[in-house]
Amino acid sequence: MKFISGLEKINYVATTAPTGDGFKNWILQIGGNFLIAGVAIFLLVNFARQSIGRIIGVVVLGGFCAWFLNSPDSFLGVLRGIAELFGQ
């Protein structure tokens, strides 16, 4: 049996600890699906009311939601760029 020092035990525990990425991805996926379903329902209701302005707004909002959910790094980069533009 090999003897493991205390430092090696700490290193082993630190490198094998869960990061929570799987849970975060699961929450984003479920939340994103609910958000997309809500936007789709809102779109259908406004389509039935023939409110063209709201339909266009919901389609644009849906595009932003899909962009944020599918590519959050790109979306946050654009938001940071806009914040720097107005922060000067």
N, C-alpha and C positions, 0 to 999 in steps of 0.2 A: 504494500500500500504506500502510495506516495504522500509525503508530508507537504501540506500547503500552508504557506505562511499567511499571516493576517492580511498583509498588503495584497497578496494574490486573491484572497477571498473577497476583499473589497472591490478589486478590479473586476472580478468575475460577476459580482452582484451588480455593479454599475453598468457593465456592458450587456447584461442580459435583462435588465429592468425594462418593463414595457414602456413605450413612449406615448401611447394613447392615439397614435395616428389612425389606427383602424377604427376606433370609436369616433374620432373627429370626422373621418370620411363617411362613416355610417350616418351620423347626425346631419352632415351636409347633404347627403343623398336623400334621406327621408324628408328633411326640411325643404329641399329643392323640389322634390316631387309634390309636396303639399302646396308650395308656392305656385308652381306651374299649373296645378289643378285649379287653384283659386283664381289665377289669371284667366284660365280657359273658361271657367264658369262665368266670371265677370264679363268676359268677351261675348259669350253666348247671350247673356241677359241684355247687354247693350245692343247686340245685333237684333234681338227680338224687338227692342224699343226703337230701333233704327236711329240710334244716336251715333252718327258717323264720327263726330269729334272725339267722343270717348273711345270708340273702337280704335281709332288711330293712336290715341294716347296709350291704350292698353297694349297694343302691338309694340309700340316703342318701349314701354315698361317691360314687357315680356322679353324683348331683345336684350335689354340691360340685365335682367335677371338671369337669362341664359348665359350671357357673357360672364357675369360674376360667378355663377355656379360651375361653369366649364373651364374657366381660365382666371382664377382669382388673382394670381400674381400679375398678369397683364392688366387687369382691371385696377388693382391697387397702384400699379405703376402710373397709370393714366391719372388717377385721383391725386397721387403725390405731385405729378407734373402740374396739374391744374392748381393745387394748393400753393406750390412754389410760384406759379405765375401771378396769383392774386396776393401772395404774401410779401411781394417785393415792394 
